[in-house]
Amino acid sequence: MPLPGQAAHSRLAPVRLWEPGDIPSSARPAAVLILLYEKEEELWFPLIRRITGHPDDHHRGQIGLPGGGRSFPQERLEDTACRECAEEIGIDASSIRMLGALSPLYIAVSNYRVQPFVGLYPGLPSFTKQDSEVEDIHQVCVTSLLDPGNRMRSTVSSSRGLRLDVPAIQLGDLTVWGATGMILEEFCQLLNPEG
């Protein structure tokens, strides 16, 4: 079946930053991973808060999925996602079972073409954050992600200090917006097509 892609992305797209769909050829390849695991008889996944003190990071202080840029041209993007996941949250990349890819999207502020993947981790992972990039790691239950009551508009600060009114997903004390929100919205659409 086709992926919901743009239709799902547009629900969480901060329209003043970018419109989903168009990806320039100059965009740098990157990958992120929704790493599912079972805990308390439910599916969970980690989100990270990027460190706030890195002046060159366009996404500093923001909530995101583990991931990053491709290291070399021949690296497969699913390998990029696993490698970055292992580096940022300290899990064994060889244990990840890839389930599939979601729709790519463009992040204008950092000029990345991001390819999201969904993977499954056997058992309960033990997380260790990479101090140079990750402020903290949060475990999120998929059930709370699917709750439509967690969709709202929120005022957030961009890395450039702009105050933006954006569509967001509120997961406890985490406000998820931008590319991460768009990716998770497509994931939700696949899990619950009736919405």
Secondary structure as GFF3:
##gff-version 3
##sequence-region A 1 195
A	DSSP	alpha_helix	5	12	.	.	.	ID=ss1
A	DSSP	beta_strand	28	39	.	.	.	ID=ss2
A	DSSP	beta_strand	42	50	.	.	.	ID=ss3
A	DSSP	beta_strand	63	64	.	.	.	ID=ss4
A	DSSP	beta_strand	67	69	.	.	.	ID=ss5
A	DSSP	alpha_helix	77	89	.	.	.	ID=ss6
A	DSSP	three_ten_helix	93	95	.	.	.	ID=ss7
A	DSSP	beta_strand	97	101	.	.	.	ID=ss8
A	DSSP	beta_strand	105	107	.	.	.	ID=ss9
A	DSSP	beta_strand	112	120	.	.	.	ID=ss10
A	DSSP	beta_strand	134	141	.	.	.	ID=ss11
A	DSSP	alpha_helix	142	146	.	.	.	ID=ss12
A	DSSP	three_ten_helix	148	150	.	.	.	ID=ss13
A	DSSP	beta_strand	151	157	.	.	.	ID=ss14
A	DSSP	beta_strand	163	171	.	.	.	ID=ss15
A	DSSP	beta_strand	174	176	.	.	.	ID=ss16
A	DSSP	alpha_helix	178	191	.	.	.	ID=ss17
###
